[in-house]
Amino acid sequence: MKLKMVLKKFNNRLPIYLKKAPNILIQNLSLQLQQKITNKKQQRYLYHRLQLLDQLHRIDQYRYLWQSYLNLGSTSNLWP
């Protein structure tokens, strides 16, 4: 149960690029995709997908960190 709470707290933090002016972010995405994104529904969808992608990336980093700790502990015979 504590692990779920830690992951929940860990995932709720937004990176700076998602906190600052979403309009600028959508405008930059529009330039990168070379397609106008004027529909509010599309903008919300992209913004939400970016949040999910960021959470997935951070969870993968978190998992990799703990896996590396486990591997180091196992090779050093610190953990059973």
C-alpha positions as CSV (number, residue, x, y, z in Angstrom):
1,M,0.0,0.0,0.0
2,K,2.9,2.4,0.8
3,L,4.4,1.7,-2.6
4,K,1.2,2.8,-4.4
5,M,1.2,6.0,-2.3
6,V,4.8,6.8,-3.1
7,L,4.2,6.2,-6.8
8,K,1.1,8.3,-6.7
9,K,3.0,11.2,-5.1
10,F,5.9,10.7,-7.5
11,N,3.6,10.9,-10.5
12,N,1.7,14.0,-9.5
13,R,4.7,16.3,-9.9
14,L,4.5,18.1,-13.3
15,P,7.7,19.1,-15.1
16,I,8.3,22.8,-15.8
17,Y,7.5,22.6,-19.5
18,L,4.0,21.3,-18.6
19,K,3.5,23.9,-15.8
20,K,4.3,27.0,-17.9
21,A,2.0,28.4,-20.6
22,P,0.4,25.4,-22.3
23,N,-0.4,27.7,-25.3
24,I,3.3,28.1,-26.1
25,L,3.8,24.3,-25.8
26,I,0.9,23.7,-28.2
27,Q,2.3,26.3,-30.6
28,N,5.7,24.7,-30.6
29,L,4.2,21.2,-31.1
30,S,2.2,22.7,-34.0
31,L,5.5,23.9,-35.6
32,Q,7.2,20.6,-35.0
33,L,4.3,18.6,-36.4
34,Q,3.9,21.1,-39.3
35,Q,0.2,21.0,-38.7
36,K,-2.1,23.6,-37.2
37,I,-3.7,22.6,-33.9
38,T,-6.5,25.0,-33.4
39,N,-9.3,22.8,-32.0
40,K,-9.5,23.0,-28.2
41,K,-10.3,19.3,-28.0
42,Q,-7.1,18.4,-29.9
43,Q,-5.1,20.8,-27.7
44,R,-6.4,19.2,-24.5
45,Y,-5.8,15.7,-25.9
46,L,-2.2,16.5,-26.8
47,Y,-1.6,18.2,-23.4
48,H,-3.0,15.2,-21.6
49,R,-1.0,12.7,-23.7
50,L,2.2,14.7,-22.9
51,Q,1.4,14.4,-19.2
52,L,0.9,10.6,-19.6
53,L,4.1,10.3,-21.6
54,D,6.1,12.2,-19.0
55,Q,4.6,10.0,-16.2
56,L,5.5,6.9,-18.1
57,H,9.1,8.1,-18.6
58,R,9.5,9.0,-14.9
59,I,8.1,5.6,-13.8
60,D,10.6,3.9,-16.1
61,Q,13.4,5.9,-14.7
62,Y,12.3,5.1,-11.1
63,R,12.0,1.4,-11.9
64,Y,15.4,1.4,-13.6
65,L,17.0,3.0,-10.6
66,W,15.6,0.5,-8.1
67,Q,16.5,-2.4,-10.5
68,S,20.1,-1.1,-10.6
69,Y,20.1,-1.0,-6.8
70,L,18.9,-4.6,-6.7
71,N,21.6,-5.7,-9.2
72,L,24.4,-3.9,-7.3
73,G,23.2,-5.4,-4.0
74,S,22.9,-8.9,-5.5
75,T,26.4,-8.8,-7.1
76,S,27.9,-7.4,-3.9
77,N,26.1,-10.1,-1.8
78,L,24.5,-7.3,0.3
79,W,21.0,-8.7,-0.3
80,P,19.8,-12.3,-0.5
